[in-house]
Amino acid sequence: MINIYFYKRNRRGILKGFLFLIVTMSIFSCKKESNIVGHTMVKTNSAFTKDLRDYYLQNLDSLSTYLNKLNPTKSLEENKVIFKQIRKWYKYAEPFMIAFDNNSYLTINGPNLLIVHAEDYTDVKKIKPKSLQVVEELLYADEGLDIDELELQLTFLRSRVPFMAHNHIIYKQKDRHYLKMIRDEIITVATKGITGFDSPMQLNSTEESAYVYQSLWNILNYMKDSFGKTEVYKQLQNAFKAAEQSLISSNFETFDRYAFIKNHTNKQLVLLAKAFKEWDIDMAENYELNPYGENLFQNDFFNLSHFAPQGSPSISKERIALGKSLFNDASLSNGNDMSCATCHIKEKAFTDGHKVAIGRNGIKLQRNSPTLSYAVYQRTFFYDGRGDGLEGQIVGVTNNKNEFHTDLITVEKRVKENPKYLKAFHSLYEGKITNKNVRHAIATYIRSLAPFNSKFDRNMQGLENTITEKEVLGFNLFMGKAACATCHFPPTFNGTVPPKYAETEFENLGLTKNANFKHPVLDDDPGMYYPYEVEERRGFFKTSSVRNVELTAPYMHNGAFKTLEQVLEFYNLGGGQGMGLDVPYQTLPPDPLELNDNEINSIIAFMKSLTDSEYN
């Protein structure tokens, strides 16, 4: 089953296109189910689950109370004041929703999108959203309040929140689950909360993030005894208060997000990693993120093995080296004239510099060669999302008549016939040269292409102090006024959505065929329209990473733009709709961003600071 989410953003927010997320609440296993009480290790459920559950339910009750106060018969200004209180109590409850009721989190705070479920050609379902973000758009709409639609939204929300309270699953959590909950919320604030991602009309993101930190402080207070006599408890309390103070009175457009992440988010991650270690908690095998990771922009922030198929051999230097050799081996193609590196050149951040990729015999392919840097942290592959995993993507290239033009059996045979591979496969894959192991080795090499060693990363890691004021301004604009980060999420700056990193987004930008914006012509690539011929998917493409973008020109899936200045001008104009083109399902807001030349140049300077210094 393929499920694609679409929604139309308001004029200041960024529209989202979401892949369907199958959500389950996971109780993670660990080597020692432990709790620290005065430095004594004991196996137990959390002694504070009841207190924390009651706190969560109190927040939901307050949320329900204010939802009931919202009434179309009241003045618009009264309802806007009430809505701010709704958002406040939602933010107090948000950490629990993300951790223990993620489906509700995605539903009641979901974007104003159309949900499309496509089973096959004859079974396509389209569902209109019901969420707080829809209510926000209704209250702040330029064309006036749609009372009937508001009533419909409120009817759903007023029933959904009590349903969440009645059907919660907060019963047998252990302290480690609450530490993970706190960590996920810290990451959520840094990567989405301060960007306007879920408050696109009000742009009240900094104040709402302050509410989150108030809630985290309260949660921590309930857990005090679990920390025993350790210093980390007081340090976390102080860190949460400091973060709250930096947020509470900040202006959305002028807020220094660079300083916040470096001085607050990363320091909190250090303290939480310390707590995980003191509590002897190990969830590395079951979690997308490394619980001991201490920096959002460090290469151990992610648990890399989690992004490989379950049961895959471990990632090692030897398997990376084998994969690199296979990646560069033209003998795997039908005519011995094409390798993976033909279209993915290391010096160009694994793109090829052409407007569209050049296949075998000089044939022009349909789309631009996407970068493979940080591709490990995407959940679907190819611009139209038809590839499932890196290993699956390799199958598509192998079978394509304009690329390798062969099959997996032939690839396997050629590797077996090459003596240089025998020893490596003998030691690394138990002597089994199969197409599955060949694909795994290549995919392992690609998974290594995420070093997090750019100038920006090194400055965020505190390894150097070379970031310029222009680059910092560019990052703050990217994360704020320009709204780039509501689609290109840090730290990968692609469309894989934090804090679960389990889905990759798709967008319809209303892309033009070239950079002639005075006489624009809409690109006619159907994107995700196929295979089920769903009109609401037409023109949707995967959100790629802007890391190493300095090296990956020309840009966009059709290679339409030669320079980053052209890319920024396109966004600044509001995409195809902003230029007057008919793009009914465009996800980019059509109103101009009103970025001046200095702001555009600063954003470009920031993006260039994301160029990695080296690869394997």
PyMOL commands that set and color helices and strands:
alter all, ss='L'
color gray80, all
select helices_A, chain A and resi 49-69+76-100+102-108+132-139+147-166+175-191+193-195+205-222+224-227+232-248+257-278+304-307+317-327+330-332+340-343+346-348+360-362+375-377+389-399+408-416+419-428+435-447+455-460+469-479+484-486+535-537+549-551+564-572+575-578+597-608
alter helices_A, ss='H'
color red, helices_A
select strands_A, chain A and resi 2-7+17-19+35-37+40-42+113-120+123-127+506-507+541-542
alter strands_A, ss='S'
color yellow, strands_A
deselect
rebuild
show_as cartoon
